[in-house]
Amino acid sequence: MQTLDGHQFTFNGQGEYWMVKSETFELQARLVRAWNALDEPSVTGTVFGAVAGRAWYTEANTTAASSRVHVAMSADRTSTRL
């Protein structure tokens, strides 16, 4: 992964994590166990299984949230669900 300030790092934690969380934007990711060509689970690696995000904006002096966007990998790992 590359951080917003340009640093590179490897992270293989399985679970849900905040990638970005600020006063105006949120992005959350779900990391799931990776698999090989034989559909066998990886011992150490993870991949993005889903991401979700939303933003806040101000309109007529009122703060409102945008629609949430959620994209997830299908159970067969060959397509995505919106």
OpenMM code with the backbone's topology and positions (N, CA, C; nanometers):
from openmm import Vec3, app, unit

residues = "MET GLN THR LEU ASP GLY HIS GLN PHE THR PHE ASN GLY GLN GLY GLU TYR TRP MET VAL LYS SER GLU THR PHE GLU LEU GLN ALA ARG LEU VAL ARG ALA TRP ASN ALA LEU ASP GLU PRO SER VAL THR GLY THR VAL PHE GLY ALA VAL ALA GLY ARG ALA TRP TYR THR GLU ALA ASN THR THR ALA ALA SER SER ARG VAL HIS VAL ALA MET SER ALA ASP ARG THR SER THR ARG LEU".split()
positions = [
    Vec3(0.0847, -0.1177, 0.0000),
    Vec3(0.0000, 0.0000, 0.0000),
    Vec3(0.0883, 0.1227, 0.0000),
    Vec3(0.0315, 0.2322, -0.0452),
    Vec3(0.1009, 0.3601, -0.0394),
    Vec3(0.0127, 0.4573, 0.0374),
    Vec3(0.0703, 0.5244, 0.1372),
    Vec3(-0.0042, 0.6191, 0.2181),
    Vec3(-0.0249, 0.7496, 0.1421),
    Vec3(-0.1123, 0.8356, 0.1952),
    Vec3(-0.1388, 0.9636, 0.1297),
    Vec3(-0.0149, 1.0525, 0.1237),
    Vec3(0.0811, 1.0306, 0.2143),
    Vec3(0.2037, 1.1094, 0.2115),
    Vec3(0.3175, 1.0383, 0.1384),
    Vec3(0.2858, 0.9318, 0.0622),
    Vec3(0.3833, 0.8688, -0.0260),
    Vec3(0.4642, 0.7542, 0.0314),
    Vec3(0.4416, 0.7159, 0.1558),
    Vec3(0.5162, 0.6042, 0.2142),
    Vec3(0.4594, 0.4702, 0.1677),
    Vec3(0.5462, 0.3733, 0.1442),
    Vec3(0.5068, 0.2383, 0.1044),
    Vec3(0.5156, 0.1458, 0.2249),
    Vec3(0.4183, 0.0552, 0.2396),
    Vec3(0.4288, -0.0453, 0.3437),
    Vec3(0.3445, -0.1666, 0.3073),
    Vec3(0.3737, -0.2780, 0.3723),
    Vec3(0.2999, -0.4018, 0.3540),
    Vec3(0.2186, -0.4279, 0.4796),
    Vec3(0.0927, -0.4644, 0.4603),
    Vec3(0.0051, -0.4925, 0.5732),
    Vec3(-0.0795, -0.6140, 0.5382),
    Vec3(-0.0761, -0.7177, 0.6186),
    Vec3(-0.1517, -0.8396, 0.5909),
    Vec3(-0.2516, -0.8726, 0.7007),
    Vec3(-0.2980, -0.7731, 0.7734),
    Vec3(-0.3988, -0.7965, 0.8759),
    Vec3(-0.5340, -0.8277, 0.8138),
    Vec3(-0.6021, -0.9257, 0.8673),
    Vec3(-0.7343, -0.9635, 0.8181),
    Vec3(-0.8382, -0.8910, 0.9025),
    Vec3(-0.9375, -0.8281, 0.8395),
    Vec3(-1.0422, -0.7578, 0.9127),
    Vec3(-1.0828, -0.6301, 0.8423),
    Vec3(-1.1516, -0.5410, 0.9159),
    Vec3(-1.1966, -0.4128, 0.8625),
    Vec3(-1.1145, -0.3013, 0.9244),
    Vec3(-1.0709, -0.2091, 0.8376),
    Vec3(-0.9807, -0.1025, 0.8805),
    Vec3(-1.0197, 0.0295, 0.8149),
    Vec3(-0.9975, 0.1393, 0.8873),
    Vec3(-1.0133, 0.2726, 0.8292),
    Vec3(-0.8898, 0.3029, 0.7451),
    Vec3(-0.9093, 0.3332, 0.6200),
    Vec3(-0.7995, 0.3748, 0.5326),
    Vec3(-0.7831, 0.5261, 0.5402),
    Vec3(-0.8970, 0.5978, 0.5431),
    Vec3(-0.8996, 0.7433, 0.5584),
    Vec3(-1.0206, 0.7760, 0.6446),
    Vec3(-1.0012, 0.8608, 0.7442),
    Vec3(-1.1136, 0.9073, 0.8256),
    Vec3(-1.0843, 1.0508, 0.8657),
    Vec3(-1.1609, 1.1434, 0.8087),
    Vec3(-1.1414, 1.2848, 0.8392),
    Vec3(-1.2774, 1.3499, 0.8605),
    Vec3(-1.2786, 1.4804, 0.8783),
    Vec3(-1.4043, 1.5522, 0.8977),
    Vec3(-1.4885, 1.5560, 0.7713),
    Vec3(-1.4277, 1.5328, 0.6545),
    Vec3(-1.5015, 1.5448, 0.5286),
    Vec3(-1.5061, 1.4179, 0.4439),
    Vec3(-1.4329, 1.3128, 0.4825),
    Vec3(-1.4286, 1.1917, 0.4001),
    Vec3(-1.3934, 1.0703, 0.4839),
    Vec3(-1.4588, 0.9565, 0.4543),
    Vec3(-1.4275, 0.8296, 0.5185),
    Vec3(-1.4105, 0.7222, 0.4118),
    Vec3(-1.3112, 0.6373, 0.4302),
    Vec3(-1.2909, 0.5224, 0.3429),
    Vec3(-1.2506, 0.4051, 0.4304),
    Vec3(-1.3301, 0.2990, 0.4255),
    Vec3(-1.3040, 0.1807, 0.5060),
    Vec3(-1.2796, 0.0624, 0.4125),
    Vec3(-1.1886, -0.0257, 0.4506),
    Vec3(-1.1564, -0.1428, 0.3683),
    Vec3(-1.1697, -0.2707, 0.4498),
    Vec3(-1.2120, -0.3773, 0.3825),
    Vec3(-1.2160, -0.5097, 0.4427),
    Vec3(-1.1074, -0.5929, 0.3758),
    Vec3(-1.0135, -0.6438, 0.4546),
    Vec3(-0.9083, -0.7297, 0.4020),
    Vec3(-0.9419, -0.8739, 0.4340),
    Vec3(-0.9346, -0.9588, 0.3314),
    Vec3(-0.9671, -1.1007, 0.3449),
    Vec3(-0.8458, -1.1826, 0.3056),
    Vec3(-0.8439, -1.3062, 0.3486),
    Vec3(-0.7317, -1.3949, 0.3182),
    Vec3(-0.7168, -1.4129, 0.1675),
    Vec3(-0.5953, -1.4027, 0.1181),
    Vec3(-0.5669, -1.4242, -0.0239),
    Vec3(-0.5767, -1.5731, -0.0566),
    Vec3(-0.5760, -1.6054, -0.1842),
    Vec3(-0.5854, -1.7439, -0.2289),
    Vec3(-0.4982, -1.7620, -0.3526),
    Vec3(-0.4691, -1.8863, -0.3844),
    Vec3(-0.3858, -1.9130, -0.5019),
    Vec3(-0.4729, -1.9619, -0.6177),
    Vec3(-0.4111, -1.9999, -0.7282),
    Vec3(-0.4837, -2.0421, -0.8483),
    Vec3(-0.5687, -2.1670, -0.8247),
    Vec3(-0.5370, -2.2459, -0.7224),
    Vec3(-0.6149, -2.3653, -0.6905),
    Vec3(-0.7258, -2.3352, -0.5894),
    Vec3(-0.7472, -2.2050, -0.5620),
    Vec3(-0.8479, -2.1582, -0.4668),
    Vec3(-0.8171, -2.2018, -0.3238),
    Vec3(-0.6881, -2.2179, -0.2933),
    Vec3(-0.6451, -2.2518, -0.1586),
    Vec3(-0.6077, -2.1222, -0.0853),
    Vec3(-0.6441, -2.1098, 0.0424),
    Vec3(-0.6130, -1.9865, 0.1149),
    Vec3(-0.4631, -1.9683, 0.1380),
    Vec3(-0.4218, -1.8425, 0.1371),
    Vec3(-0.2833, -1.8076, 0.1672),
    Vec3(-0.2598, -1.8183, 0.3170),
    Vec3(-0.1393, -1.8527, 0.3535),
    Vec3(-0.1052, -1.8598, 0.4953),
    Vec3(-0.0841, -1.7197, 0.5527),
    Vec3(-0.0260, -1.6284, 0.4735),
    Vec3(0.0108, -1.4984, 0.5284),
    Vec3(-0.0495, -1.3782, 0.4567),
    Vec3(-0.0957, -1.3916, 0.3342),
    Vec3(-0.1370, -1.2753, 0.2573),
    Vec3(-0.2841, -1.2406, 0.2684),
    Vec3(-0.3162, -1.1121, 0.2497),
    Vec3(-0.4544, -1.0661, 0.2431),
    Vec3(-0.4717, -0.9800, 0.1189),
    Vec3(-0.5974, -0.9644, 0.0757),
    Vec3(-0.6342, -0.8795, -0.0373),
    Vec3(-0.7568, -0.7984, 0.0030),
    Vec3(-0.7861, -0.6934, -0.0731),
    Vec3(-0.9058, -0.6144, -0.0461),
    Vec3(-1.0283, -0.6933, -0.0885),
    Vec3(-1.1184, -0.7197, 0.0057),
    Vec3(-1.2425, -0.7898, -0.0229),
    Vec3(-1.3586, -0.6944, -0.0427),
    Vec3(-1.3467, -0.5727, 0.0128),
    Vec3(-1.4512, -0.4717, -0.0016),
    Vec3(-1.3949, -0.3366, 0.0394),
    Vec3(-1.4530, -0.2317, -0.0159),
    Vec3(-1.4231, -0.0946, 0.0264),
    Vec3(-1.5553, -0.0186, 0.0332),
    Vec3(-1.5627, 0.0782, 0.1236),
    Vec3(-1.6818, 0.1615, 0.1371),
    Vec3(-1.6367, 0.3026, 0.1699),
    Vec3(-1.7073, 0.4015, 0.1161),
    Vec3(-1.6699, 0.5394, 0.1428),
    Vec3(-1.7884, 0.6330, 0.1368),
    Vec3(-1.7712, 0.7510, 0.1944),
    Vec3(-1.8685, 0.8594, 0.1829),
    Vec3(-1.7992, 0.9901, 0.2152),
    Vec3(-1.8625, 1.0995, 0.1737),
    Vec3(-1.8067, 1.2326, 0.1955),
    Vec3(-1.9135, 1.3213, 0.2579),
    Vec3(-1.8684, 1.4277, 0.3244),
    Vec3(-1.9584, 1.5279, 0.3795),
    Vec3(-1.9365, 1.6575, 0.3036),
    Vec3(-2.0428, 1.7331, 0.2850),
    Vec3(-2.0345, 1.8608, 0.2163),
    Vec3(-2.1279, 1.9595, 0.2842),
    Vec3(-2.1076, 2.0872, 0.2572),
    Vec3(-2.1910, 2.1916, 0.3152),
    Vec3(-2.2751, 2.2547, 0.2055),
    Vec3(-2.4054, 2.2632, 0.2313),
    Vec3(-2.4980, 2.3244, 0.1364),
    Vec3(-2.5958, 2.4091, 0.2157),
    Vec3(-2.6049, 2.5354, 0.1812),
    Vec3(-2.6935, 2.6298, 0.2514),
    Vec3(-2.6677, 2.6273, 0.4018),
    Vec3(-2.5394, 2.6319, 0.4386),
    Vec3(-2.4962, 2.6339, 0.5785),
    Vec3(-2.5368, 2.5105, 0.6581),
    Vec3(-2.5656, 2.4011, 0.5902),
    Vec3(-2.6002, 2.2752, 0.6551),
    Vec3(-2.5055, 2.1667, 0.6059),
    Vec3(-2.4509, 2.0905, 0.6986),
    Vec3(-2.3620, 1.9803, 0.6610),
    Vec3(-2.4456, 1.8562, 0.6329),
    Vec3(-2.4163, 1.7938, 0.5200),
    Vec3(-2.4889, 1.6732, 0.4803),
    Vec3(-2.3895, 1.5685, 0.4335),
    Vec3(-2.4297, 1.4427, 0.4408),
    Vec3(-2.3442, 1.3334, 0.3948),
    Vec3(-2.3864, 1.2916, 0.2555),
    Vec3(-2.2891, 1.2505, 0.1760),
    Vec3(-2.3183, 1.1962, 0.0443),
    Vec3(-2.3702, 1.0539, 0.0591),
    Vec3(-2.4139, 0.9972, -0.0495),
    Vec3(-2.4525, 0.8557, -0.0480),
    Vec3(-2.3297, 0.7728, -0.0163),
    Vec3(-2.3513, 0.6617, 0.0508),
    Vec3(-2.2410, 0.5697, 0.0778),
    Vec3(-2.2192, 0.4844, -0.0457),
    Vec3(-2.0941, 0.4596, -0.0755),
    Vec3(-2.0579, 0.3731, -0.1868),
    Vec3(-1.9877, 0.2518, -0.1282),
    Vec3(-2.0345, 0.1319, -0.1666),
    Vec3(-1.9780, 0.0078, -0.1151),
    Vec3(-1.9541, -0.0861, -0.2321),
    Vec3(-1.8323, -0.1343, -0.2459),
    Vec3(-1.7976, -0.2300, -0.3509),
    Vec3(-1.7358, -0.3511, -0.2825),
    Vec3(-1.7886, -0.4710, -0.3141),
    Vec3(-1.7396, -0.5930, -0.2499),
    Vec3(-1.7142, -0.7011, -0.3536),
    Vec3(-1.6160, -0.7843, -0.3258),
    Vec3(-1.5862, -0.8985, -0.4103),
    Vec3(-1.6951, -1.0042, -0.3905),
    Vec3(-1.7348, -1.0703, -0.4976),
    Vec3(-1.8355, -1.1754, -0.4870),
    Vec3(-1.7754, -1.2989, -0.4190),
    Vec3(-1.8621, -1.3882, -0.3737),
    Vec3(-1.8164, -1.5086, -0.3046),
    Vec3(-1.7284, -1.5954, -0.3948),
    Vec3(-1.7538, -1.5937, -0.5264),
    Vec3(-1.6719, -1.6750, -0.6169),
    Vec3(-1.5440, -1.6037, -0.6607),
    Vec3(-1.5260, -1.4795, -0.6128),
    Vec3(-1.4056, -1.3993, -0.6362),
    Vec3(-1.3779, -1.3713, -0.7840),
    Vec3(-1.4825, -1.3668, -0.8647),
    Vec3(-1.4631, -1.3389, -1.0076),
    Vec3(-1.5307, -1.2098, -1.0512),
    Vec3(-1.6071, -1.1459, -0.9632),
    Vec3(-1.6755, -1.0228, -0.9989),
    Vec3(-1.6926, -0.9381, -0.8732),
    Vec3(-1.7563, -0.8233, -0.8873),
    Vec3(-1.7815, -0.7361, -0.7720),
    Vec3(-1.9301, -0.7152, -0.7549),
    Vec3(-1.9694, -0.6784, -0.6330),
    Vec3(-2.1069, -0.6391, -0.6022),
    Vec3(-2.1040, -0.4936, -0.5637),
    Vec3(-2.1982, -0.4141, -0.6131),
    Vec3(-2.2103, -0.2739, -0.5740),
    Vec3(-2.3230, -0.2585, -0.4745),
] * unit.nanometer
topology = app.Topology()
chain = topology.addChain("A")
for resn in residues:
    res = topology.addResidue(resn, chain)
    for name in ("N", "CA", "C"):
        topology.addAtom(name, app.Element.getBySymbol(name[0]), res)
